[in-house]
Amino acid sequence: METPVGYPPTVGADSRAHLPCGVLVLDQQRKLIACSQFACHLLGMEQKVLIGRTLEDFVEPSERDSLESVFYDMEATGAEQQTYIKLKPPREGLLIFLKLSILSHAVN
């Protein structure tokens, strides 16, 4: 069985640091405003198709409650959150490691 992209090998606790990394930048409404080429590859779409969509658009419906919980915890605590999520087509069933961080807060 092939190891899914983004799934950490069992060689050590810090092994995720050596995996290819796709970066998605979201605004406060959780819409994509920027993404790396590797993120485009993982999601199976071009950047122009991704921009303006939400992360929820790419995950299996069964994963959305879990993703919402991770976003809630991050927004409530300001702390980085981590989880695994499964993508929907065109990368159906691909398991990816998701690490969410708040880069900055807008000042009102």
C-alpha positions as CSV (number, residue, x, y, z in Angstrom):
1,M,0.0,0.0,0.0
2,E,1.3,3.4,-0.9
3,T,1.8,6.0,1.8
4,P,-0.5,9.1,1.2
5,V,1.2,12.4,0.5
6,G,1.4,14.4,3.7
7,Y,1.2,11.4,5.9
8,P,4.2,11.3,8.2
9,P,6.4,8.3,7.9
10,T,7.0,6.4,11.2
11,V,10.8,7.1,11.3
12,G,10.6,9.8,14.0
13,A,8.5,12.4,15.7
14,D,10.1,15.3,13.7
15,S,9.8,13.5,10.3
16,R,7.0,15.8,9.0
17,A,9.6,18.7,8.9
18,H,11.2,17.0,5.9
19,L,8.1,16.4,3.8
20,P,7.1,18.7,0.9
21,C,5.0,21.5,2.2
22,G,2.0,23.2,0.5
23,V,1.2,26.6,1.8
24,L,-2.3,28.2,1.7
25,V,-2.9,31.7,2.9
26,L,-6.5,32.4,4.1
27,D,-8.1,35.7,4.9
28,Q,-10.4,36.2,8.0
29,Q,-13.4,34.8,6.0
30,R,-11.2,31.6,5.4
31,K,-11.0,32.3,1.7
32,L,-7.7,31.5,-0.1
33,I,-5.8,34.6,-1.0
34,A,-2.5,32.9,-1.9
35,C,-1.1,29.4,-2.3
36,S,2.2,27.7,-3.2
37,Q,2.7,25.6,-6.3
38,F,3.0,22.5,-4.2
39,A,-0.4,23.3,-2.6
40,C,-1.8,23.5,-6.1
41,H,-0.3,20.2,-6.9
42,L,-1.8,18.6,-3.8
43,L,-5.2,19.9,-4.5
44,G,-5.0,19.1,-8.2
45,M,-6.0,22.6,-9.3
46,E,-4.3,25.7,-10.8
47,Q,-3.8,28.7,-8.5
48,K,-6.4,30.8,-10.4
49,V,-9.0,28.2,-9.7
50,L,-8.1,28.1,-6.0
51,I,-8.0,31.8,-5.1
52,G,-11.2,33.0,-3.6
53,R,-12.4,29.5,-2.5
54,T,-12.5,28.3,1.1
55,L,-10.6,25.3,2.5
56,E,-13.9,23.6,3.2
57,D,-14.4,23.5,-0.6
58,F,-11.6,20.9,-0.8
59,V,-12.3,18.5,2.1
60,E,-14.7,15.6,2.3
61,P,-18.1,16.5,3.8
62,S,-17.4,14.1,6.7
63,E,-14.3,16.1,7.6
64,R,-15.9,19.6,7.8
65,D,-17.0,19.4,11.4
66,S,-13.5,18.4,12.4
67,L,-12.0,21.3,10.3
68,E,-14.5,23.7,11.9
69,S,-13.4,22.6,15.3
70,V,-9.8,23.1,14.5
71,F,-10.5,26.6,13.1
72,Y,-12.5,27.5,16.2
73,D,-9.8,26.3,18.6
74,M,-7.2,28.3,16.7
75,E,-9.3,31.5,16.6
76,A,-10.2,31.1,20.3
77,T,-6.7,30.5,21.6
78,G,-4.5,32.0,19.0
79,A,-2.4,28.8,19.2
80,E,-1.3,26.7,16.2
81,Q,-3.5,23.7,15.5
82,Q,-2.8,20.5,13.6
83,T,-4.9,17.8,12.2
84,Y,-5.3,15.3,9.3
85,I,-8.0,15.8,6.7
86,K,-9.2,13.9,3.7
87,L,-9.6,15.7,0.4
88,K,-12.5,15.3,-2.0
89,P,-12.1,15.0,-5.8
90,P,-10.0,15.5,-7.8
91,R,-7.7,14.1,-5.0
92,E,-10.4,12.0,-3.4
93,G,-9.3,10.2,-0.3
94,L,-5.9,11.8,-0.1
95,L,-4.9,12.2,3.5
96,I,-3.0,15.4,4.2
97,F,-1.5,16.9,7.3
98,L,-2.9,20.3,8.0
99,K,-1.1,22.8,10.2
100,L,-3.0,26.1,10.9
101,S,-1.4,29.2,12.2
102,I,-2.5,32.8,12.7
103,L,0.1,35.0,11.0
104,S,-1.3,38.3,12.1
105,H,-4.5,39.9,13.4
106,A,-6.1,43.0,11.9
107,V,-6.3,45.9,14.3
108,N,-9.7,47.6,14.3
